[in-house]
């Protein structure tokens, strides 16, 4: 019985055949399903259903730059034929417009000078400055602009006080000049006359100063123009508080220092310093003066030392006395030498006469 129920074992060929049949059946079933699906009617979705199926979304509007809103600034593809042509030639239109407006300005009264003003001038009036420029009200604006440097130089040359004069044009036809003047440096005394010296060392020879109206500036006594220039150059390098101390300056030359000068100070002291070394040595005075207990002379000829005015004057007197004695001794020696020379000449003359007499007697 058991033998009947037992199925015979399949051979390898039979197994392969069974698998082939199985695959063939599966492919046939698959093809049948596809044919069936194709035969079924297709459901068509209406346009309205598709539109309603899409969710509402905000639409982003593209922002156009401000300049591109004008047709002249848009690309050639975005504008018509006329705007494209204008977009290409607008630079030439702009240049032509400017030339046209410039031409109108040139031939109009606005191109003629209307006014001239000066600022910063203290000692010269605006009328004097304007006269020095040579500008006239009917002159053309462009001519004045072209000659502005030359006009500024004229003002500086005309007025010694003027340090600089800068021209400027105010549209449409007004001109202004900004003037900077030299400061007042010192006063110069020559004989009984007083003259003002500017901070650049220029002496205003045409301006006589009343001795009663001298300002609080140093007074140079007996200086020549070169010495005045040297003094003012050094003076302008000093600190204001030191400059304010100087009252009178005189020349006190010595054999060793021909340019030795004496400066009287407001605190009662006197400073003696070589003019050529004034800028270098005079600043030491402030430190030296702070240690002085009596009116003194601060000598800066060789080094720096201070001595009371009485003692310093005594040294000067002694030096003059010695110098006078030396001169007298030299004169006496010179006189003695001259007498000896005259005596020897007399003796020689006498001997010569005797010799002549002897020779005459012998000849007879």
TIKEKOL-226337 format. One record per residue (C-alpha): residue number from 0; residue in one letter; x, y, z. Coordinates in Angstrom, 1 decimal, decimal comma. Example, Ala and Ser with C-alpha at 12.3 -4.5 7.8 and 13.67 -1.06 7.14 Angstrom:
2
{k=0	r=a	c1=12,3	c2=-4,5	c3=7,8}
{k=1	r=s	c1=13,7	c2=-1,1	c3=7,1}
This chain:
364
{k=0	r=x	c1=0,0	c2=0,0	c3=0,0}
{k=1	r=x	c1=2,8	c2=2,3	c3=0,9}
{k=2	r=x	c1=4,4	c2=1,6	c3=-2,4}
{k=3	r=x	c1=1,3	c2=2,6	c3=-4,3}
{k=4	r=x	c1=1,0	c2=6,0	c3=-2,5}
{k=5	r=x	c1=4,7	c2=6,8	c3=-3,1}
{k=6	r=x	c1=5,1	c2=9,0	c3=-6,3}
{k=7	r=x	c1=8,0	c2=8,3	c3=-8,5}
{k=8	r=x	c1=10,9	c2=10,8	c3=-8,3}
{k=9	r=x	c1=11,2	c2=13,2	c3=-11,3}
{k=10	r=x	c1=14,1	c2=13,2	c3=-13,5}
{k=11	r=x	c1=16,2	c2=16,4	c3=-14,1}
{k=12	r=x	c1=14,7	c2=16,8	c3=-17,5}
{k=13	r=x	c1=11,2	c2=16,5	c3=-16,1}
{k=14	r=x	c1=12,0	c2=19,2	c3=-13,5}
{k=15	r=x	c1=13,1	c2=21,7	c3=-16,1}
{k=16	r=x	c1=10,1	c2=21,0	c3=-18,2}
{k=17	r=x	c1=7,8	c2=21,6	c3=-15,2}
{k=18	r=x	c1=9,5	c2=25,0	c3=-14,4}
{k=19	r=x	c1=9,2	c2=26,0	c3=-18,1}
{k=20	r=x	c1=5,5	c2=25,3	c3=-18,1}
{k=21	r=x	c1=5,0	c2=27,3	c3=-14,9}
{k=22	r=x	c1=6,8	c2=30,4	c3=-16,3}
{k=23	r=x	c1=4,8	c2=30,1	c3=-19,5}
{k=24	r=x	c1=1,5	c2=30,0	c3=-17,5}
{k=25	r=x	c1=2,6	c2=33,1	c3=-15,5}
{k=26	r=x	c1=3,4	c2=35,1	c3=-18,6}
{k=27	r=x	c1=0,1	c2=34,1	c3=-20,2}
{k=28	r=x	c1=-1,8	c2=35,4	c3=-17,1}
{k=29	r=x	c1=0,2	c2=38,6	c3=-17,2}
{k=30	r=x	c1=-0,7	c2=39,2	c3=-20,8}
{k=31	r=x	c1=-4,3	c2=38,5	c3=-20,2}
{k=32	r=x	c1=-4,5	c2=41,1	c3=-17,4}
{k=33	r=x	c1=-2,9	c2=43,8	c3=-19,6}
{k=34	r=x	c1=-5,4	c2=43,0	c3=-22,4}
{k=35	r=x	c1=-8,2	c2=43,3	c3=-20,0}
{k=36	r=x	c1=-7,0	c2=46,7	c3=-18,6}
{k=37	r=x	c1=-6,6	c2=48,1	c3=-22,1}
{k=38	r=x	c1=-10,2	c2=47,2	c3=-23,0}
{k=39	r=x	c1=-11,6	c2=49,1	c3=-20,0}
{k=40	r=x	c1=-12,7	c2=52,8	c3=-20,8}
{k=41	r=x	c1=-10,3	c2=55,6	c3=-19,7}
{k=42	r=x	c1=-11,7	c2=58,2	c3=-17,3}
{k=43	r=x	c1=-11,0	c2=61,7	c3=-18,7}
{k=44	r=x	c1=-10,5	c2=64,5	c3=-16,2}
{k=45	r=x	c1=-12,1	c2=67,8	c3=-17,1}
{k=46	r=x	c1=-10,2	c2=71,0	c3=-17,4}
{k=47	r=x	c1=-12,2	c2=72,5	c3=-14,5}
{k=48	r=x	c1=-11,4	c2=69,5	c3=-12,3}
{k=49	r=x	c1=-7,7	c2=69,9	c3=-13,1}
{k=50	r=x	c1=-7,8	c2=73,7	c3=-12,3}
{k=51	r=x	c1=-9,7	c2=73,0	c3=-9,0}
{k=52	r=x	c1=-7,2	c2=70,3	c3=-8,1}
{k=53	r=x	c1=-4,3	c2=72,8	c3=-8,2}
{k=54	r=x	c1=-3,9	c2=74,7	c3=-4,9}
{k=55	r=x	c1=-4,0	c2=78,5	c3=-5,0}
{k=56	r=x	c1=-0,5	c2=80,0	c3=-4,8}
{k=57	r=x	c1=0,6	c2=83,6	c3=-4,7}
{k=58	r=x	c1=2,0	c2=84,9	c3=-8,0}
{k=59	r=x	c1=5,4	c2=86,7	c3=-7,7}
{k=60	r=x	c1=5,4	c2=89,8	c3=-9,8}
{k=61	r=x	c1=8,8	c2=90,5	c3=-11,3}
{k=62	r=x	c1=10,0	c2=93,9	c3=-10,2}
{k=63	r=x	c1=11,4	c2=96,2	c3=-12,9}
{k=64	r=x	c1=14,4	c2=98,5	c3=-12,1}
{k=65	r=x	c1=13,5	c2=102,2	c3=-12,0}
{k=66	r=x	c1=15,8	c2=103,2	c3=-14,9}
{k=67	r=x	c1=14,6	c2=100,3	c3=-17,1}
{k=68	r=x	c1=11,0	c2=101,5	c3=-16,8}
{k=69	r=x	c1=12,0	c2=104,2	c3=-19,4}
{k=70	r=x	c1=12,4	c2=102,9	c3=-22,9}
{k=71	r=x	c1=15,8	c2=104,6	c3=-23,3}
{k=72	r=x	c1=17,3	c2=102,4	c3=-20,7}
{k=73	r=x	c1=15,8	c2=99,1	c3=-21,8}
{k=74	r=x	c1=17,6	c2=96,5	c3=-23,9}
{k=75	r=x	c1=17,1	c2=96,8	c3=-27,7}
{k=76	r=x	c1=15,0	c2=93,6	c3=-27,7}
{k=77	r=x	c1=12,4	c2=95,1	c3=-25,3}
{k=78	r=x	c1=11,7	c2=98,4	c3=-27,2}
{k=79	r=x	c1=10,4	c2=99,6	c3=-30,5}
{k=80	r=x	c1=12,4	c2=100,8	c3=-33,4}
{k=81	r=x	c1=12,1	c2=104,5	c3=-32,4}
{k=82	r=x	c1=13,2	c2=104,0	c3=-28,8}
{k=83	r=x	c1=16,0	c2=101,8	c3=-30,0}
{k=84	r=x	c1=17,4	c2=104,6	c3=-32,2}
{k=85	r=x	c1=17,0	c2=107,2	c3=-29,4}
{k=86	r=x	c1=18,7	c2=104,9	c3=-27,0}
{k=87	r=x	c1=21,7	c2=104,8	c3=-29,2}
{k=88	r=x	c1=22,0	c2=108,6	c3=-30,0}
{k=89	r=x	c1=20,9	c2=110,1	c3=-26,6}
{k=90	r=x	c1=24,6	c2=110,8	c3=-25,6}
{k=91	r=x	c1=25,0	c2=113,0	c3=-28,8}
{k=92	r=x	c1=21,7	c2=114,7	c3=-28,0}
{k=93	r=x	c1=22,9	c2=115,5	c3=-24,5}
{k=94	r=x	c1=26,2	c2=116,9	c3=-25,8}
{k=95	r=x	c1=24,4	c2=119,0	c3=-28,3}
{k=96	r=x	c1=22,1	c2=120,3	c3=-25,7}
{k=97	r=x	c1=25,0	c2=121,4	c3=-23,4}
{k=98	r=x	c1=26,7	c2=123,1	c3=-26,3}
{k=99	r=x	c1=23,5	c2=124,9	c3=-27,1}
{k=100	r=x	c1=23,0	c2=126,1	c3=-23,5}
{k=101	r=x	c1=26,7	c2=127,1	c3=-23,3}
{k=102	r=x	c1=26,4	c2=129,2	c3=-26,5}
{k=103	r=x	c1=23,3	c2=131,0	c3=-25,0}
{k=104	r=x	c1=25,3	c2=131,7	c3=-21,9}
{k=105	r=x	c1=28,3	c2=133,1	c3=-23,8}
{k=106	r=x	c1=26,2	c2=135,6	c3=-25,7}
{k=107	r=x	c1=24,0	c2=136,6	c3=-22,8}
{k=108	r=x	c1=24,8	c2=139,4	c3=-20,3}
{k=109	r=x	c1=25,4	c2=136,7	c3=-17,6}
{k=110	r=x	c1=28,8	c2=136,0	c3=-19,2}
{k=111	r=x	c1=30,0	c2=139,5	c3=-18,3}
{k=112	r=x	c1=31,4	c2=140,2	c3=-14,8}
{k=113	r=x	c1=28,8	c2=141,6	c3=-12,5}
{k=114	r=x	c1=30,7	c2=142,0	c3=-9,2}
{k=115	r=x	c1=34,1	c2=141,7	c3=-7,5}
{k=116	r=x	c1=34,6	c2=141,4	c3=-3,7}
{k=117	r=x	c1=37,7	c2=140,9	c3=-1,5}
{k=118	r=x	c1=37,8	c2=139,1	c3=1,8}
{k=119	r=x	c1=40,6	c2=139,2	c3=4,4}
{k=120	r=x	c1=42,0	c2=142,6	c3=3,3}
{k=121	r=x	c1=42,6	c2=144,8	c3=6,4}
{k=122	r=x	c1=45,0	c2=147,5	c3=5,1}
{k=123	r=x	c1=43,8	c2=147,7	c3=1,5}
{k=124	r=x	c1=40,2	c2=148,5	c3=0,4}
{k=125	r=x	c1=38,3	c2=146,3	c3=-2,0}
{k=126	r=x	c1=38,4	c2=149,2	c3=-4,5}
{k=127	r=x	c1=42,2	c2=149,2	c3=-4,3}
{k=128	r=x	c1=42,5	c2=145,5	c3=-4,8}
{k=129	r=x	c1=40,1	c2=145,6	c3=-7,7}
{k=130	r=x	c1=42,1	c2=148,4	c3=-9,4}
{k=131	r=x	c1=45,3	c2=146,3	c3=-9,0}
{k=132	r=x	c1=43,7	c2=143,4	c3=-10,8}
{k=133	r=x	c1=42,8	c2=145,4	c3=-13,9}
{k=134	r=x	c1=39,4	c2=143,7	c3=-14,2}
{k=135	r=x	c1=36,6	c2=145,6	c3=-15,7}
{k=136	r=x	c1=32,9	c2=145,1	c3=-15,4}
{k=137	r=x	c1=32,5	c2=144,3	c3=-19,2}
{k=138	r=x	c1=35,3	c2=141,7	c3=-19,2}
{k=139	r=x	c1=34,2	c2=138,2	c3=-20,1}
{k=140	r=x	c1=34,0	c2=135,6	c3=-17,3}
{k=141	r=x	c1=36,0	c2=133,0	c3=-19,2}
{k=142	r=x	c1=38,8	c2=135,5	c3=-19,8}
{k=143	r=x	c1=39,1	c2=136,2	c3=-16,0}
{k=144	r=x	c1=39,0	c2=132,5	c3=-15,2}
{k=145	r=x	c1=41,8	c2=131,9	c3=-17,6}
{k=146	r=x	c1=43,9	c2=134,7	c3=-16,1}
{k=147	r=x	c1=43,1	c2=134,0	c3=-12,4}
{k=148	r=x	c1=46,7	c2=133,0	c3=-11,5}
{k=149	r=x	c1=48,1	c2=136,1	c3=-13,2}
{k=150	r=x	c1=45,6	c2=138,3	c3=-11,5}
{k=151	r=x	c1=46,5	c2=136,8	c3=-8,0}
{k=152	r=x	c1=50,2	c2=137,5	c3=-8,7}
{k=153	r=x	c1=49,4	c2=141,1	c3=-9,6}
{k=154	r=x	c1=47,7	c2=141,6	c3=-6,2}
{k=155	r=x	c1=50,6	c2=140,1	c3=-4,3}
{k=156	r=x	c1=53,1	c2=142,2	c3=-6,1}
{k=157	r=x	c1=51,1	c2=145,4	c3=-5,7}
{k=158	r=x	c1=50,7	c2=145,2	c3=-2,0}
{k=159	r=x	c1=53,7	c2=144,2	c3=0,2}
{k=160	r=x	c1=51,4	c2=143,2	c3=3,0}
{k=161	r=x	c1=49,6	c2=140,6	c3=1,0}
{k=162	r=x	c1=50,9	c2=137,1	c3=1,5}
{k=163	r=x	c1=48,5	c2=135,3	c3=-0,9}
{k=164	r=x	c1=45,5	c2=136,2	c3=-3,0}
{k=165	r=x	c1=43,3	c2=133,4	c3=-4,2}
{k=166	r=x	c1=40,7	c2=134,0	c3=-6,9}
{k=167	r=x	c1=37,3	c2=132,1	c3=-7,1}
{k=168	r=x	c1=34,4	c2=132,2	c3=-9,4}
{k=169	r=x	c1=30,8	c2=132,2	c3=-8,1}
{k=170	r=x	c1=28,3	c2=131,2	c3=-10,9}
{k=171	r=x	c1=27,1	c2=132,9	c3=-13,0}
{k=172	r=x	c1=29,3	c2=136,0	c3=-13,1}
{k=173	r=x	c1=30,6	c2=137,0	c3=-9,6}
{k=174	r=x	c1=34,3	c2=136,9	c3=-8,5}
{k=175	r=x	c1=35,8	c2=136,8	c3=-5,1}
{k=176	r=x	c1=39,4	c2=137,0	c3=-3,9}
{k=177	r=x	c1=40,5	c2=135,7	c3=-0,5}
{k=178	r=x	c1=43,5	c2=137,7	c3=0,8}
{k=179	r=x	c1=45,9	c2=136,6	c3=3,5}
{k=180	r=x	c1=48,2	c2=139,3	c3=4,9}
{k=181	r=x	c1=51,6	c2=139,1	c3=6,5}
{k=182	r=x	c1=51,7	c2=139,9	c3=10,2}
{k=183	r=x	c1=53,6	c2=142,9	c3=11,7}
{k=184	r=x	c1=57,0	c2=141,8	c3=13,0}
{k=185	r=x	c1=59,1	c2=144,6	c3=14,4}
{k=186	r=x	c1=59,8	c2=148,3	c3=14,1}
{k=187	r=x	c1=62,9	c2=149,8	c3=12,7}
{k=188	r=x	c1=64,5	c2=153,1	c3=13,8}
{k=189	r=x	c1=66,7	c2=154,9	c3=11,4}
{k=190	r=x	c1=67,8	c2=158,3	c3=12,7}
{k=191	r=x	c1=64,6	c2=160,0	c3=13,8}
{k=192	r=x	c1=62,3	c2=157,9	c3=11,6}
{k=193	r=x	c1=60,4	c2=154,7	c3=12,4}
{k=194	r=x	c1=59,3	c2=152,1	c3=9,9}
{k=195	r=x	c1=57,2	c2=149,0	c3=10,2}
{k=196	r=x	c1=58,8	c2=145,6	c3=9,3}
{k=197	r=x	c1=56,5	c2=142,7	c3=8,3}
{k=198	r=x	c1=56,8	c2=139,1	c3=9,5}
{k=199	r=x	c1=58,6	c2=138,2	c3=6,2}
{k=200	r=x	c1=61,3	c2=140,9	c3=6,8}
{k=201	r=x	c1=60,1	c2=143,4	c3=4,3}
{k=202	r=x	c1=60,5	c2=147,0	c3=5,4}
{k=203	r=x	c1=57,5	c2=149,3	c3=4,6}
{k=204	r=x	c1=59,6	c2=152,3	c3=3,6}
{k=205	r=x	c1=56,5	c2=154,2	c3=2,3}
{k=206	r=x	c1=54,8	c2=154,0	c3=5,7}
{k=207	r=x	c1=56,2	c2=156,3	c3=8,3}
{k=208	r=x	c1=55,2	c2=155,4	c3=11,9}
{k=209	r=x	c1=54,6	c2=158,0	c3=14,6}
{k=210	r=x	c1=56,8	c2=157,3	c3=17,6}
{k=211	r=x	c1=53,9	c2=158,0	c3=19,9}
{k=212	r=x	c1=51,8	c2=155,2	c3=18,2}
{k=213	r=x	c1=54,4	c2=152,4	c3=18,3}
{k=214	r=x	c1=52,7	c2=149,1	c3=19,2}
{k=215	r=x	c1=54,1	c2=146,5	c3=21,6}
{k=216	r=x	c1=56,7	c2=145,2	c3=19,1}
{k=217	r=x	c1=60,5	c2=145,0	c3=19,3}
{k=218	r=x	c1=62,3	c2=148,2	c3=18,1}
{k=219	r=x	c1=65,5	c2=147,6	c3=16,1}
{k=220	r=x	c1=67,9	c2=150,6	c3=16,4}
{k=221	r=x	c1=70,4	c2=151,2	c3=13,6}
{k=222	r=x	c1=70,0	c2=147,9	c3=11,7}
{k=223	r=x	c1=70,5	c2=147,7	c3=7,9}
{k=224	r=x	c1=68,1	c2=145,8	c3=5,6}
{k=225	r=x	c1=70,1	c2=142,6	c3=5,7}
{k=226	r=x	c1=70,4	c2=142,6	c3=9,4}
{k=227	r=x	c1=66,7	c2=143,3	c3=9,8}
{k=228	r=x	c1=65,9	c2=140,3	c3=7,5}
{k=229	r=x	c1=68,2	c2=138,0	c3=9,6}
{k=230	r=x	c1=66,6	c2=139,2	c3=12,9}
{k=231	r=x	c1=63,0	c2=138,8	c3=11,8}
{k=232	r=x	c1=63,7	c2=135,4	c3=10,4}
{k=233	r=x	c1=65,0	c2=134,2	c3=13,8}
{k=234	r=x	c1=62,4	c2=136,2	c3=15,7}
{k=235	r=x	c1=59,5	c2=134,4	c3=14,0}
{k=236	r=x	c1=60,8	c2=131,1	c3=15,2}
{k=237	r=x	c1=60,6	c2=132,0	c3=18,9}
{k=238	r=x	c1=57,7	c2=131,1	c3=21,1}
{k=239	r=x	c1=55,1	c2=133,9	c3=21,6}
{k=240	r=x	c1=55,8	c2=134,4	c3=25,3}
{k=241	r=x	c1=59,5	c2=135,0	c3=24,5}
{k=242	r=x	c1=58,7	c2=137,3	c3=21,6}
{k=243	r=x	c1=56,5	c2=139,4	c3=23,9}
{k=244	r=x	c1=59,5	c2=139,9	c3=26,3}
{k=245	r=x	c1=61,7	c2=141,8	c3=23,8}
{k=246	r=x	c1=61,4	c2=145,6	c3=23,8}
{k=247	r=x	c1=64,5	c2=147,2	c3=22,2}
{k=248	r=x	c1=67,4	c2=145,7	c3=20,2}
{k=249	r=x	c1=70,7	c2=147,5	c3=19,6}
{k=250	r=x	c1=74,0	c2=146,4	c3=18,0}
{k=251	r=x	c1=77,0	c2=146,0	c3=20,4}
{k=252	r=x	c1=79,7	c2=144,5	c3=18,1}
{k=253	r=x	c1=83,0	c2=143,2	c3=19,5}
{k=254	r=x	c1=86,3	c2=142,2	c3=17,8}
{k=255	r=x	c1=85,4	c2=138,5	c3=18,3}
{k=256	r=x	c1=81,7	c2=138,9	c3=17,4}
{k=257	r=x	c1=80,9	c2=141,6	c3=14,9}
{k=258	r=x	c1=77,1	c2=140,8	c3=14,9}
{k=259	r=x	c1=76,7	c2=140,9	c3=18,7}
{k=260	r=x	c1=73,3	c2=142,4	c3=19,7}
{k=261	r=x	c1=71,8	c2=143,4	c3=23,0}
{k=262	r=x	c1=68,1	c2=142,8	c3=23,7}
{k=263	r=x	c1=66,3	c2=144,7	c3=26,4}
{k=264	r=x	c1=63,6	c2=142,5	c3=28,1}
{k=265	r=x	c1=60,4	c2=143,6	c3=29,8}
{k=266	r=x	c1=61,5	c2=141,9	c3=33,0}
{k=267	r=x	c1=64,5	c2=144,3	c3=33,3}
{k=268	r=x	c1=67,2	c2=141,9	c3=32,2}
{k=269	r=x	c1=69,4	c2=142,2	c3=29,1}
{k=270	r=x	c1=70,4	c2=139,5	c3=26,7}
{k=271	r=x	c1=73,5	c2=139,7	c3=24,6}
{k=272	r=x	c1=73,7	c2=137,1	c3=21,8}
{k=273	r=x	c1=75,2	c2=136,9	c3=18,3}
{k=274	r=x	c1=72,6	c2=137,8	c3=15,7}
{k=275	r=x	c1=73,5	c2=134,7	c3=13,6}
{k=276	r=x	c1=72,9	c2=132,4	c3=16,6}
{k=277	r=x	c1=69,8	c2=134,1	c3=18,0}
{k=278	r=x	c1=67,3	c2=131,4	c3=17,0}
{k=279	r=x	c1=69,5	c2=128,7	c3=18,5}
{k=280	r=x	c1=70,5	c2=130,4	c3=21,8}
{k=281	r=x	c1=67,8	c2=132,9	c3=22,8}
{k=282	r=x	c1=65,3	c2=130,1	c3=23,8}
{k=283	r=x	c1=67,6	c2=129,3	c3=26,8}
{k=284	r=x	c1=66,8	c2=132,7	c3=28,3}
{k=285	r=x	c1=63,5	c2=131,6	c3=29,8}
{k=286	r=x	c1=65,3	c2=128,9	c3=31,9}
{k=287	r=x	c1=68,2	c2=131,2	c3=32,9}
{k=288	r=x	c1=65,9	c2=134,1	c3=33,8}
{k=289	r=x	c1=63,9	c2=132,0	c3=36,3}
{k=290	r=x	c1=67,0	c2=131,6	c3=38,5}
{k=291	r=x	c1=68,1	c2=135,3	c3=38,5}
{k=292	r=x	c1=67,6	c2=137,2	c3=41,7}
{k=293	r=x	c1=68,7	c2=140,6	c3=40,5}
{k=294	r=x	c1=68,7	c2=142,6	c3=37,3}
{k=295	r=x	c1=71,4	c2=141,0	c3=35,2}
{k=296	r=x	c1=73,0	c2=140,7	c3=31,8}
{k=297	r=x	c1=72,7	c2=137,2	c3=30,2}
{k=298	r=x	c1=75,8	c2=136,8	c3=27,9}
{k=299	r=x	c1=75,5	c2=134,2	c3=25,2}
{k=300	r=x	c1=78,6	c2=135,1	c3=23,2}
{k=301	r=x	c1=80,5	c2=132,0	c3=24,2}
{k=302	r=x	c1=78,4	c2=129,7	c3=26,2}
{k=303	r=x	c1=75,7	c2=131,1	c3=28,5}
{k=304	r=x	c1=76,4	c2=133,0	c3=31,8}
{k=305	r=x	c1=74,7	c2=135,8	c3=33,7}
{k=306	r=x	c1=76,1	c2=138,6	c3=35,7}
{k=307	r=x	c1=74,6	c2=141,6	c3=37,5}
{k=308	r=x	c1=74,2	c2=144,7	c3=35,3}
{k=309	r=x	c1=76,6	c2=146,7	c3=37,5}
{k=310	r=x	c1=79,3	c2=144,0	c3=37,5}
{k=311	r=x	c1=78,9	c2=143,5	c3=33,8}
{k=312	r=x	c1=79,1	c2=147,2	c3=33,1}
{k=313	r=x	c1=82,3	c2=147,4	c3=35,2}
{k=314	r=x	c1=83,8	c2=144,7	c3=33,1}
{k=315	r=x	c1=82,9	c2=146,6	c3=30,0}
{k=316	r=x	c1=84,5	c2=149,8	c3=31,4}
{k=317	r=x	c1=87,6	c2=148,0	c3=32,5}
{k=318	r=x	c1=87,9	c2=146,4	c3=29,1}
{k=319	r=x	c1=87,5	c2=149,8	c3=27,4}
{k=320	r=x	c1=90,1	c2=151,3	c3=29,7}
{k=321	r=x	c1=92,6	c2=148,6	c3=28,9}
{k=322	r=x	c1=91,9	c2=149,0	c3=25,3}
{k=323	r=x	c1=92,4	c2=152,7	c3=25,5}
{k=324	r=x	c1=95,7	c2=152,2	c3=27,4}
{k=325	r=x	c1=96,8	c2=149,7	c3=24,8}
{k=326	r=x	c1=96,0	c2=152,2	c3=22,0}
{k=327	r=x	c1=98,0	c2=155,0	c3=23,8}
{k=328	r=x	c1=101,0	c2=152,6	c3=24,4}
{k=329	r=x	c1=100,9	c2=151,6	c3=20,8}
{k=330	r=x	c1=100,7	c2=155,3	c3=19,7}
{k=331	r=x	c1=103,7	c2=156,1	c3=22,0}
{k=332	r=x	c1=105,7	c2=153,2	c3=20,7}
{k=333	r=x	c1=104,9	c2=154,3	c3=17,2}
{k=334	r=x	c1=106,0	c2=157,9	c3=18,0}
{k=335	r=x	c1=109,3	c2=156,7	c3=19,5}
{k=336	r=x	c1=110,0	c2=154,6	c3=16,6}
{k=337	r=x	c1=109,3	c2=157,5	c3=14,3}
{k=338	r=x	c1=111,7	c2=159,8	c3=16,3}
{k=339	r=x	c1=114,5	c2=157,2	c3=16,2}
{k=340	r=x	c1=114,0	c2=156,8	c3=12,5}
{k=341	r=x	c1=114,2	c2=160,6	c3=12,0}
{k=342	r=x	c1=117,4	c2=160,8	c3=14,2}
{k=343	r=x	c1=119,2	c2=158,1	c3=12,2}
{k=344	r=x	c1=118,2	c2=159,9	c3=9,0}
{k=345	r=x	c1=119,7	c2=163,2	c3=10,3}
{k=346	r=x	c1=123,0	c2=161,5	c3=11,3}
{k=347	r=x	c1=123,3	c2=159,8	c3=7,9}
{k=348	r=x	c1=122,7	c2=163,2	c3=6,2}
{k=349	r=x	c1=125,5	c2=164,8	c3=8,3}
{k=350	r=x	c1=128,0	c2=162,1	c3=7,5}
{k=351	r=x	c1=127,1	c2=162,3	c3=3,8}
{k=352	r=x	c1=127,8	c2=166,1	c3=3,9}
{k=353	r=x	c1=131,2	c2=165,6	c3=5,6}
{k=354	r=x	c1=132,2	c2=163,0	c3=3,0}
{k=355	r=x	c1=131,2	c2=165,4	c3=0,2}
{k=356	r=x	c1=133,3	c2=168,2	c3=1,7}
{k=357	r=x	c1=136,4	c2=166,0	c3=2,0}
{k=358	r=x	c1=136,1	c2=164,8	c3=-1,5}
{k=359	r=x	c1=135,8	c2=168,4	c3=-2,7}
{k=360	r=x	c1=139,0	c2=169,4	c3=-0,8}
{k=361	r=x	c1=141,0	c2=166,5	c3=-2,2}
{k=362	r=x	c1=140,0	c2=167,4	c3=-5,7}
{k=363	r=x	c1=141,3	c2=170,9	c3=-5,3}
